[in-house]
Amino acid sequence: MNIVITGGAGFLGARLARTLLQQGQLSLAGAAPQPITRLTLVDRAAPAADLMADARVAAVVGDLNELLKPNRAQASAIPSDAAIIFHLAAAVSGECEADFDLGMRSNLDVTRALLEACRALGSAPTVVFASSLAVFGDSPGQPAPPVLTDMTLPTPQTSYGVQKFIGEQLMADYGRKGFIRARNVRLMTVSVRPGKPNGAASSFFSGMIREPLAGVKAPCPVPPDTAVALSSPGRTIKGLIRAAEASDADWGPRTAINLPALTTTVGEMAAALERVAGKAASALIDWTPDPVIRRIVATWPANVNAARARELGLLPDDSFEAIIREYARENPQAVTLALRP
């Protein structure tokens, strides 16, 4: 089985790749497990050395819009034998608000080109599309309901959210036409991400934990009572894989599913950090407000009912404290403060 991951050199893409390589096989759409013989990682940057050291990994490096152009001299980013494509490549929320053309090119144009490449294969590969909670929004004239369900009408309030919702609809229609097996998955805010901050408006949800654990000051640009729907990296990857493995009957409609979310507040996140690493850690959070980030985050809902995901056996994280401790176990080199038992 050849599996393609767009955005394969990014944090989630690389983690997904490592998870798939470790398990060594995958059950495609309810069928018997098959060995993973090839993992094609597509990104603007080369994958990490540990991934490239695995003989099953192939890298396609370049701009995805260019790589997906038909009739190009080089091989397509989507191999002819691709059975599953995890489409994770995207420009993130803050980038899309700052640069409209970047978002349209990286999120909308690429998704359409990818679907056309899959259509050209003629084999109806399974495509797992990483959509986002940002497809929902709350505006004064059209407030979101208190609890979001899989059937809540998306009303995005950012360019990123609009682009992701259009991607969901394209996926559903290409699936309806039989060009692909469509699996739309709405990711929650992923925390705690290792590494450096990125251009996402949600980046601080990881930074306010990650940096203090390393003894570094970190911004939190929103008030403590700001609510958020979170998922750990591990639970997020589990959701993506389950989307590929679920049978058509278990998956149900072609519309997107919400992944399970842990609902908490920024203040509760800071309190969990203090329980794990003491006041020395929580004191490193800088609560200086940023009106631009606050305006974007305020449109995102925090209470999510992920009924379809639960039916697939997917559950939210137990607590944010557990998420912090999981991050510390997985990234001991990035934690300099002493942790409490």
Phi, psi and chi 1 to 4 in degrees:
 res  aa     phi    psi   chi1   chi2   chi3   chi4
   1 MET       -  129.6  177.6 -170.7  -66.0      -
   2 ASN  -103.1  122.5 -168.7  -12.5      -      -
   3 ILE  -114.4  133.8  -60.9  174.5      -      -
   4 VAL  -108.1  136.4  177.1      -      -      -
   5 ILE  -124.3  112.4  -56.4  174.7      -      -
   6 THR   -80.9  143.8   71.0      -      -      -
   7 GLY    73.1   27.5      -      -      -      -
   8 GLY   -70.1  -13.5      -      -      -      -
   9 ALA   -96.8   -6.0      -      -      -      -
  10 GLY   -77.8  178.6      -      -      -      -
  11 PHE   -60.7  -56.3  165.4   61.1      -      -
  12 LEU   -67.6  -39.8  -77.1 -179.5      -      -
  13 GLY   -61.5  -44.1      -      -      -      -
  14 ALA   -67.4  -38.7      -      -      -      -
  15 ARG   -67.2  -40.9 -178.6  162.7 -178.2  140.6
  16 LEU   -60.5  -44.3  174.2   60.7      -      -
  17 ALA   -60.1  -46.5      -      -      -      -
  18 ARG   -62.8  -39.2  -66.8 -174.4  179.8  101.5
  19 THR   -64.8  -44.8  -58.7      -      -      -
  20 LEU   -65.1  -41.3  -67.9  171.6      -      -
  21 LEU   -64.5  -38.0  -69.4  169.7      -      -
  22 GLN   -67.0  -42.2 -177.2  176.0   26.5      -
  23 GLN   -78.2  -24.8   66.9 -176.6   45.4      -
  24 GLY    77.4  -10.6      -      -      -      -
  25 GLN  -152.1  165.8   61.5 -179.0   13.5      -
  26 LEU  -149.7  141.7 -163.8   68.0      -      -
  27 SER   -96.3  107.3  173.3      -      -      -
  28 LEU   -82.5  115.3  174.6   56.4      -      -
  29 ALA    52.2   42.1      -      -      -      -
  30 GLY    88.1   -3.1      -      -      -      -
  31 ALA   -78.4  174.2      -      -      -      -
  32 ALA   -63.1  146.6      -      -      -      -
  33 PRO   -58.4  141.3  -23.0   33.9      -      -
  34 GLN  -122.1  146.0  -60.4  179.4   44.5      -
  35 PRO   -66.8  144.1   22.1  -31.5      -      -
  36 ILE   -86.2  105.5  -62.4  170.3      -      -
  37 THR   -92.0  -23.0   54.9      -      -      -
  38 ARG  -149.6  136.9  178.5   66.8   69.1 -175.9
  39 LEU  -126.4  110.6 -160.9   58.8      -      -
  40 THR   -98.7  115.7  -57.4      -      -      -
  41 LEU  -104.1  120.5  -54.3 -178.0      -      -
  42 VAL  -113.2  125.3 -174.0      -      -      -
  43 ASP  -166.2  167.3 -150.5  -45.5      -      -
  44 ARG   -72.1  -24.0  -61.5  175.6   69.0   93.7
  45 ALA  -113.8  157.9      -      -      -      -
  46 ALA   -73.3  147.3      -      -      -      -
  47 PRO   -65.7  164.9  -19.1   31.8      -      -
  48 ALA   -62.9  156.7      -      -      -      -
  49 ALA   -60.4  -38.1      -      -      -      -
  50 ASP   -65.3  -32.0   67.6  -63.6      -      -
  51 LEU   -71.7  -44.1  -70.8  170.4      -      -
  52 MET   -68.1  -18.9  -67.4  -52.4  -58.7      -
  53 ALA   -73.7  -15.3      -      -      -      -
  54 ASP   -84.7  126.4 -166.6  -55.8      -      -
  55 ALA   -63.0  -18.5      -      -      -      -
  56 ARG   -81.2  -10.1  -66.3  168.7  -68.8  177.0
  57 VAL   -95.5  132.6  173.0      -      -      -
  58 ALA  -122.5  142.5      -      -      -      -
  59 ALA  -113.4  137.2      -      -      -      -
  60 VAL  -121.1  111.7  179.3      -      -      -
  61 VAL  -109.1  129.1  179.7      -      -      -
  62 GLY   154.7  178.4      -      -      -      -
  63 ASP   -71.5  125.1 -176.4  -70.2      -      -
  64 LEU   -63.4  -34.6 -163.4   49.6      -      -
  65 ASN   -60.5  -40.5  -91.9  -49.6      -      -
  66 GLU   -71.8  -41.1  -66.2  -63.3  -39.0      -
  67 LEU   -65.4  -25.2  -66.8  170.4      -      -
  68 LEU   -96.6    1.5  -70.1  169.6      -      -
  69 LYS   -63.8  132.4  -77.2 -175.7  175.5  178.1
  70 PRO   -68.0  151.8   24.5  -32.5      -      -
  71 ASN    63.7   22.9  -56.1  -41.5      -      -
  72 ARG   -77.7  156.0   61.8 -170.1  -58.1  -87.5
  73 ALA   -66.3  -39.1      -      -      -      -
  74 GLN   -81.4  167.3  -64.8   83.5    3.7      -
  75 ALA   -65.4  150.0      -      -      -      -
  76 SER   -67.9  157.7  169.8      -      -      -
  77 ALA   -68.1  -17.2      -      -      -      -
  78 ILE  -109.4  104.6  -51.1  -58.9      -      -
  79 PRO   -61.7  153.0  -18.4   30.3      -      -
  80 SER   -63.8  -22.8   59.6      -      -      -
  81 ASP  -101.8   15.2   62.2  -16.3      -      -
  82 ALA   -62.9  124.1      -      -      -      -
  83 ALA   -95.6  -33.5      -      -      -      -
  84 ILE  -137.0  136.3  -55.7  171.7      -      -
  85 ILE  -122.5  119.3  -62.4   96.4      -      -
  86 PHE   -94.3  110.7  -70.0   94.4      -      -
  87 HIS   -95.6   94.8 -177.0   32.1      -      -
  88 LEU  -106.7  -17.8  -50.5 -175.3      -      -
  89 ALA   -62.4  132.6      -      -      -      -
  90 ALA  -169.7  152.9      -      -      -      -
  91 ALA   -81.4  142.9      -      -      -      -
  92 VAL   -90.9  174.2  -66.2      -      -      -
  93 SER   -58.0  -51.9   52.3      -      -      -
  94 GLY   -62.4  -38.0      -      -      -      -
  95 GLU   -61.3  -42.2  -67.3  175.6  -32.8      -
  96 CYS   -68.4  -32.8  -63.7      -      -      -
  97 GLU   -71.8  -35.1  -76.0  -59.2  -72.0      -
  98 ALA   -78.3  -29.1      -      -      -      -
  99 ASP  -138.9   93.3 -171.6  -23.1      -      -
 100 PHE   -59.2  -43.7  179.7   78.8      -      -
 101 ASP   -65.0  -36.8  -66.7  -36.9      -      -
 102 LEU   -60.4  -46.0  170.6   67.0      -      -
 103 GLY   -62.9  -44.1      -      -      -      -
 104 MET   -63.9  -40.3  -65.8  -65.1  -74.8      -
 105 ARG   -71.2  -44.9 -177.0  172.8   64.4 -108.4
 106 SER   -82.4  -26.3  -59.5      -      -      -
 107 ASN  -107.4  -43.9  -65.0  -17.6      -      -
 108 LEU   -88.0  -53.2 -176.7   55.1      -      -
 109 ASP   -62.1  -41.8  -64.6  -13.6      -      -
 110 VAL   -64.3  -42.2  159.1      -      -      -
 111 THR   -63.3  -43.9  -61.1      -      -      -
 112 ARG   -61.6  -44.6  171.5   73.6 -168.6  -77.5
 113 ALA   -63.5  -38.6      -      -      -      -
 114 LEU   -63.4  -44.5  174.7   71.9      -      -
 115 LEU   -65.1  -36.4  -69.0  172.4      -      -
 116 GLU   -66.4  -37.5  -81.5  -63.5  -64.9      -
 117 ALA   -64.8  -39.3      -      -      -      -
 118 CYS   -67.4  -39.5  -68.0      -      -      -
 119 ARG   -60.6  -40.2  175.9 -173.8  177.8 -173.7
 120 ALA   -66.2  -23.4      -      -      -      -
 121 LEU   -63.5  -36.1  -65.0 -179.7      -      -
 122 GLY    76.9    8.9      -      -      -      -
 123 SER  -111.9    4.2   56.0      -      -      -
 124 ALA    48.7   61.4      -      -      -      -
 125 PRO   -66.3  158.3   27.3  -35.9      -      -
 126 THR   -80.2  127.6  -64.0      -      -      -
 127 VAL  -117.5  119.4 -178.4      -      -      -
 128 VAL  -100.9  113.6  179.7      -      -      -
 129 PHE  -101.1  121.6  175.9   57.9      -      -
 130 ALA   -81.4   94.3      -      -      -      -
 131 SER   -88.4 -162.7 -174.4      -      -      -
 132 SER  -150.0  153.9  169.1      -      -      -
 133 LEU   -59.3  -19.3 -178.1   67.9      -      -
 134 ALA   -68.5   -7.2      -      -      -      -
 135 VAL   -68.1  -19.4  -58.5      -      -      -
 136 PHE   -94.1  154.1  -61.4  110.8      -      -
 137 GLY  -157.3  162.0      -      -      -      -
 138 ASP  -126.4  116.7 -167.1    4.1      -      -
 139 SER  -126.0  157.0   63.3      -      -      -
 140 PRO   -56.0  -37.3  -25.3   34.0      -      -
 141 GLY   -85.8  -12.6      -      -      -      -
 142 GLN  -148.8   73.2 -167.5  174.6   22.9      -
 143 PRO   -67.0  146.4   25.1  -33.8      -      -
 144 ALA   -72.9  153.2      -      -      -      -
 145 PRO   -66.1  160.5   23.4  -33.0      -      -
 146 PRO   -57.9  -35.1  -22.8   33.0      -      -
 147 VAL  -129.0  127.8  179.2      -      -      -
 148 LEU   -85.7  141.5  -63.5  174.8      -      -
 149 THR  -120.3  176.3   72.5      -      -      -
 150 ASP   -62.7  -22.0  -63.7  -61.1      -      -
 151 MET  -101.3    1.4  -59.2  -55.6  -67.6      -
 152 THR   -64.2  135.6  -60.7      -      -      -
 153 LEU   -67.6  122.4  175.5   67.1      -      -
 154 PRO   -66.0  136.2  -25.2   36.1      -      -
 155 THR  -135.7   70.8   53.6      -      -      -
 156 PRO   -62.5  145.9   21.8  -32.0      -      -
 157 GLN  -117.4   10.3  -58.9  -61.3  -49.1      -
 158 THR  -134.5  159.2   61.8      -      -      -
 159 SER   -60.8  -40.8  -65.2      -      -      -
 160 TYR   -58.1  -46.9  175.1   75.9      -      -
 161 GLY   -62.9  -39.9      -      -      -      -
 162 VAL   -62.3  -45.2  168.8      -      -      -
 163 GLN   -63.3  -39.8  -67.9  149.8   12.5      -
 164 LYS   -67.4  -38.9  -75.0  -64.8 -174.9  179.5
 165 PHE   -67.1  -40.4 -175.4   44.4      -      -
 166 ILE   -61.0  -40.1  -65.6  171.7      -      -
 167 GLY   -59.4  -41.9      -      -      -      -
 168 GLU   -58.5  -44.0  -70.7 -178.4    8.5      -
 169 GLN   -69.0  -38.8  -63.7  -56.6  -59.4      -
 170 LEU   -62.4  -44.5  -73.1  172.2      -      -
 171 MET   -56.5  -47.3  -76.9  -81.4  -63.2      -
 172 ALA   -62.1  -40.1      -      -      -      -
 173 ASP   -73.5  -40.2 -158.4   39.3      -      -
 174 TYR   -63.3  -33.3  -84.6   67.9      -      -
 175 GLY   -69.3  -41.9      -      -      -      -
 176 ARG   -59.9  -36.7 -178.2 -175.5   65.4   85.3
 177 LYS   -79.4   -5.4  -62.7  -68.3  -71.3 -174.1
 178 GLY    83.4   11.0      -      -      -      -
 179 PHE   -75.6  -30.0  -58.3  144.5      -      -
 180 ILE  -143.6  168.7   62.0  168.7      -      -
 181 ARG   -97.4  113.8  175.4 -177.3  -76.6  113.1
 182 ALA   -93.0  128.5      -      -      -      -
 183 ARG  -133.2   98.6  -60.0  -68.0  167.5   86.2
 184 ASN   -91.7  125.8  -76.2  -47.8      -      -
 185 VAL  -126.8  120.7  178.7      -      -      -
 186 ARG   -90.3  112.9  -69.0  176.9 -176.7  140.6
 187 LEU   -79.9  143.5  -85.1   57.7      -      -
 188 MET   -83.5  176.3  -57.9  -63.7  110.4      -
 189 THR   -63.9  123.8  -62.7      -      -      -
 190 VAL   -92.2  124.3  179.2      -      -      -
 191 SER  -151.3  133.7 -179.2      -      -      -
 192 VAL  -106.2  127.4  178.7      -      -      -
 193 ARG   -86.6  135.9  -69.2  173.0  175.8 -100.3
 194 PRO   -78.2  174.7   29.7  -34.3      -      -
 195 GLY    90.8 -149.8      -      -      -      -
 196 LYS  -102.3  160.6  -62.1  178.7  179.6  179.9
 197 PRO   -60.9  150.1  -20.1   31.6      -      -
 198 ASN  -117.5 -170.6   61.3   20.1      -      -
 199 GLY   -84.9    7.9      -      -      -      -
 200 ALA   -73.7  143.4      -      -      -      -
 201 ALA   -62.4  -24.6      -      -      -      -
 202 SER   -87.8    3.1   61.1      -      -      -
 203 SER   -57.4  -34.2 -179.7      -      -      -
 204 PHE   -66.5  -22.0   73.6   90.5      -      -
 205 PHE   -61.7  -26.9  -74.7  116.6      -      -
 206 SER   -92.3  -43.0  -70.0      -      -      -
 207 GLY   -59.4  -36.3      -      -      -      -
 208 MET   -69.0  -12.2   64.0  175.8  -74.0      -
 209 ILE  -105.2  -48.5  -54.6  -60.7      -      -
 210 ARG   -62.1  -50.0  179.5 -175.5   60.4 -128.2
 211 GLU   -66.0  -48.3  -89.3   69.3   86.1      -
 212 PRO   -58.3  -35.8  -29.9   38.4      -      -
 213 LEU   -63.3  -23.7  -73.0  175.5      -      -
 214 ALA   -95.2    7.9      -      -      -      -
 215 GLY    78.5   22.0      -      -      -      -
 216 VAL  -117.7  141.2  177.2      -      -      -
 217 LYS   -67.9  145.7 -164.9  170.8 -176.2  178.6
 218 ALA  -141.7  143.7      -      -      -      -
 219 PRO   -81.4  146.6   30.0  -35.0      -      -
 220 CYS  -128.7  103.2 -178.0      -      -      -
 221 PRO   -85.5    6.0   31.0  -34.1      -      -
 222 VAL  -125.6  160.9  -59.5      -      -      -
 223 PRO   -68.5  157.7  -16.8   29.4      -      -
 224 PRO   -59.0  -26.7  -25.4   34.7      -      -
 225 ASP   -84.8    5.0   61.7   -6.3      -      -
 226 THR   -66.6  122.0  -58.2      -      -      -
 227 ALA   -89.3  151.2      -      -      -      -
 228 VAL  -150.3  148.0   59.9      -      -      -
 229 ALA  -101.3  115.0      -      -      -      -
 230 LEU  -115.5  157.9  -67.0  174.6      -      -
 231 SER  -147.2  140.8  177.4      -      -      -
 232 SER   -71.5  159.4   66.4      -      -      -
 233 PRO   -55.5  -42.1  -26.8   35.4      -      -
 234 GLY   -62.6  -44.7      -      -      -      -
 235 ARG   -66.8  -33.9  -62.6  -69.7  174.9  112.4
 236 THR   -65.2  -45.2  -58.6      -      -      -
 237 ILE   -63.7  -39.9  -64.6  -58.8      -      -
 238 LYS   -59.6  -39.6 -175.6  177.2  -68.0 -173.9
 239 GLY   -65.4  -41.6      -      -      -      -
 240 LEU   -62.9  -44.2  -69.4  168.0      -      -
 241 ILE   -67.1  -40.5  -67.3  175.0      -      -
 242 ARG   -63.0  -33.4 -175.1   70.6 -178.9   99.4
 243 ALA   -62.1  -37.7      -      -      -      -
 244 ALA   -73.9  -32.4      -      -      -      -
 245 GLU   -85.6  -23.1  -69.8 -168.8  -42.9      -
 246 ALA   -64.4  140.1      -      -      -      -
 247 SER   -69.1  162.4   67.9      -      -      -
 248 ASP   -59.1  -39.5  -68.0  -19.7      -      -
 249 ALA   -66.0  -41.4      -      -      -      -
 250 ASP   -70.8  -34.5  -73.0  -19.2      -      -
 251 TRP   -68.7  -46.2 -178.0 -100.4      -      -
 252 GLY    88.4 -141.1      -      -      -      -
 253 PRO   -61.2  160.6  -18.7   29.9      -      -
 254 ARG   -75.4  -12.7  -73.4 -177.3  -65.2  -88.2
 255 THR   -65.7  163.3   51.3      -      -      -
 256 ALA   -71.7  151.8      -      -      -      -
 257 ILE  -106.4  148.3   71.4  165.9      -      -
 258 ASN   -86.4  129.0  -58.6  -36.4      -      -
 259 LEU   -72.9  154.4  -72.9 -172.6      -      -
 260 PRO   -62.3  148.7  -22.3   33.7      -      -
 261 ALA  -132.0  143.1      -      -      -      -
 262 LEU   -92.0  116.3  170.9   68.1      -      -
 263 THR   -89.7  125.1  -62.1      -      -      -
 264 THR  -148.2 -174.9 -174.2      -      -      -
 265 THR  -122.6  162.5   67.5      -      -      -
 266 VAL   -62.1  -38.1  171.5      -      -      -
 267 GLY   -62.9  -40.8      -      -      -      -
 268 GLU   -66.9  -33.0  -70.2  167.3   -9.5      -
 269 MET   -64.0  -43.7  -67.9  168.8   64.5      -
 270 ALA   -64.5  -38.1      -      -      -      -
 271 ALA   -65.8  -38.2      -      -      -      -
 272 ALA   -64.6  -39.9      -      -      -      -
 273 LEU   -60.0  -42.2  174.3   64.5      -      -
 274 GLU   -65.5  -37.0 -173.6  167.7  -47.1      -
 275 ARG   -65.2  -33.6  -70.8 -166.0  -62.6  -87.1
 276 VAL   -82.5  -42.2  171.2      -      -      -
 277 ALA  -125.6    5.2      -      -      -      -
 278 GLY    84.2  177.1      -      -      -      -
 279 LYS   -66.6  -22.7  -68.9 -174.4  177.2 -179.8
 280 ALA   -60.9  -30.6      -      -      -      -
 281 ALA   -81.3  -51.5      -      -      -      -
 282 SER   -64.6  -27.6   59.5      -      -      -
 283 ALA   -68.5  -15.1      -      -      -      -
 284 LEU   -85.4   -1.4  -70.3  169.7      -      -
 285 ILE   -82.5  125.1  -61.4  175.5      -      -
 286 ASP   -96.8  113.2  176.6    5.6      -      -
 287 TRP   -90.5   26.4  -64.9   91.6      -      -
 288 THR   -67.1  123.8  -57.9      -      -      -
 289 PRO   -72.8  150.5   24.1  -32.3      -      -
 290 ASP  -126.2  106.7 -177.4  -34.8      -      -
 291 PRO   -59.3  -34.5  -21.7   32.3      -      -
 292 VAL   -66.5  -49.3  174.2      -      -      -
 293 ILE   -64.7  -42.6  -62.8  -63.2      -      -
 294 ARG   -60.5  -40.4 -178.1  176.0 -177.7  178.8
 295 ARG   -64.2  -40.7 -175.7  168.6   59.9 -109.2
 296 ILE   -67.8  -49.8  -66.4  173.3      -      -
 297 VAL   -64.5  -32.4  173.3      -      -      -
 298 ALA   -63.7  -20.8      -      -      -      -
 299 THR   -83.7  -11.4   68.8      -      -      -
 300 TRP   -86.2  130.9  -61.2  -17.1      -      -
 301 PRO   -75.2  158.9   26.1  -32.7      -      -
 302 ALA  -119.7  -18.5      -      -      -      -
 303 ASN  -105.4  112.4  -64.4  -54.7      -      -
 304 VAL  -124.4  128.1  179.9      -      -      -
 305 ASN  -100.4  108.7 -177.7  -18.6      -      -
 306 ALA  -102.4   63.4      -      -      -      -
 307 ALA   -62.0  -44.6      -      -      -      -
 308 ARG   -65.9  -37.6  -72.0  176.8   62.7 -170.6
 309 ALA   -64.7  -40.3      -      -      -      -
 310 ARG   -61.5  -39.2  -75.2 -161.5  -54.0  -87.1
 311 GLU   -64.1  -23.7  -68.7  173.5   -1.3      -
 312 LEU   -89.2    4.8  -65.9  172.4      -      -
 313 GLY    88.0   12.8      -      -      -      -
 314 LEU   -95.6  135.2  -61.0  171.6      -      -
 315 LEU  -129.8  155.0  -62.2  172.9      -      -
 316 PRO   -74.2  167.9   27.4  -33.9      -      -
 317 ASP   -64.5  153.3  -65.6  -85.1      -      -
 318 ASP   -69.6  -40.1  -65.1  -30.4      -      -
 319 SER  -164.5  161.0   68.1      -      -      -
 320 PHE   -73.1  -29.7 -168.8   67.4      -      -
 321 GLU   -60.2  -41.0 -178.4  175.6  -27.2      -
 322 ALA   -63.0  -36.6      -      -      -      -
 323 ILE   -64.4  -43.0  -68.6  176.6      -      -
 324 ILE   -62.0  -44.2  -64.0  174.7      -      -
 325 ARG   -66.9  -34.3  -66.7 -170.8 -177.6  -80.6
 326 GLU   -64.0  -43.2  177.5 -177.3  -44.7      -
 327 TYR   -59.8  -45.2  166.7   79.9      -      -
 328 ALA   -63.6  -38.6      -      -      -      -
 329 ARG   -65.6  -39.1  -73.8 -166.8  -59.9  -88.6
 330 GLU   -80.3  -21.8  -67.2  179.5  -11.9      -
 331 ASN  -131.6   56.6  -58.0  -84.2      -      -
 332 PRO   -60.8  -29.3   23.1  -34.3      -      -
 333 GLN   -68.9  -17.6   75.8  -72.6  -11.3      -
 334 ALA   -97.8    2.3      -      -      -      -
 335 VAL  -114.1  117.4  178.2      -      -      -
 336 THR  -107.4  -19.8   61.8      -      -      -
 337 LEU   -81.5  148.8  -62.2 -175.1      -      -
 338 ALA   -72.8  134.3      -      -      -      -
 339 LEU   -97.6  144.9  -55.6 -173.2      -      -
 340 ARG   -79.2  148.7  -65.9  174.9  173.8  177.2
 341 PRO   -69.9      -   22.8  -30.8      -      -
